[in-house]
Amino acid sequence: MNILANTFIAIIAILHIYICVLEMFLWDKPIGLKAFGQTKEAAATSKVLAANQGLYNGFLAAGLFWGLYLGAAGADIKIFFLGCIFIAGVYGGLTAKRKILFIQAAPAAIGLLLQLLL
């Protein structure tokens, strides 16, 4: 079960690195425009805000990688960062786009469940 939980948590961390790159560097590029359903004009006006948001996603990923690196001693760290991701995903799903619930909150909830079942 530990391998399953850690593998799933690593996938969540990689997902947040991907989101970080999309928001920080590709926000106004075709892949970013498509991923976030933005127009070129809207992306241009929100680029700085998106980069800031991307940085936070990078920190969330870093926290998960840190917890994974520590092994069994990192359980509380993984739980904390998964909880942060879950809360951010629920908030984003309720205030921005519903699909954030499935992309961010649901995987974090599954990761938390797997981590807590260890």
N, C-alpha and C positions, 0 to 999 in steps of 0.2 A: 504493500500500500504506500510506503514511503516513496518508492521510486515513481509510482503513479502520481502522487501529489506533487512531488518535486518537478516531474516532467511537465505537468499541467501548469504549475506556477512559472516555470521557465518559458512556456509558450505565451503566457500572459505578459511576462516581462518583455519578450520579443515583440509582441503586439504593441506594447506601449513605446518601444523604441521606434517601431514603424510609424505610429501616430505622431511621435515627437518629430521625426524627419518630415512627415507630411506637413505638419503645422509650421515647423520652423523654416523649412527650406523649399517646400513644394506647394505652399499654400496658393500661390498665384500662377502655378504652372498647370498644364492640362490635367495631370494626374490628381493634383490637389483640388482643382476646380470640380472635377468629376466626383472625387471621394466625398467632398463636402457640399456638393450641389450649389456651388457659388458661381456668380457671374464674374467676369474679369474686373468689372468696376467695383463690385462689393468686396472682392478679395483684395483689391488695391487699397481700399479704405480701412480694412481690418487686418492688414498684414502684420502690423506690430503687435496687436492683441493676440493674434494667432500664434506668433512666435513665442510670446510669453506663456501662453497655454501649452504650447509644445514643450517648453522647458520643464513645466510641471510634470508632464507625462514622462519626460526623461528621468526626473527625480523619482517618480513612482517605480519606473523600471529599475533604476539603480538600487532602490530599497529592496526590491524583490531579489535582485542578483546578490546583494549583500547578505540577505537572509539565507539564500541558497548556499552561498560560499561558506557560511558559518556552520552548515550542517544542522545537527540536532540543536545546537545552541542558538540557532537563528529562527527557531519556531515562532517566538513572540514577534520578531521583526517581520516575518512573512505575514503573520496574522494582522499586524498593524497596517502594513502597506496594502494588503488585500482589502482590509476594511475601508481604507481611504479610497481605493479604487471603486469599491462597491458604492460608497456614499456619493462619490463624484459621478458615477454612472447613473445612479438613481436621480440625482439632481439634474444632470444633463438630459436624461430621458424625459423628465417632467417639464423642463423649461426650454430645451432646445429642440431636440429631435427624439422621437420615441425609439428609433433604432439603436440609440446609445444604450438603452436598457439591455439589448441583446448582445451588443458588441463589447460593452464594458462591464455593466453591472452583473449580468448573468454569469460570465466566466469567473469574475471575482467571487461571486457567491459559491460557485462550484469549487473553486480553489480553496476558499475558506472551509467549506464542508470537508473536503479531502484532508486538509491540514489538521482540522480539529479531530478527525477520526483516527489519527495516527496513534 
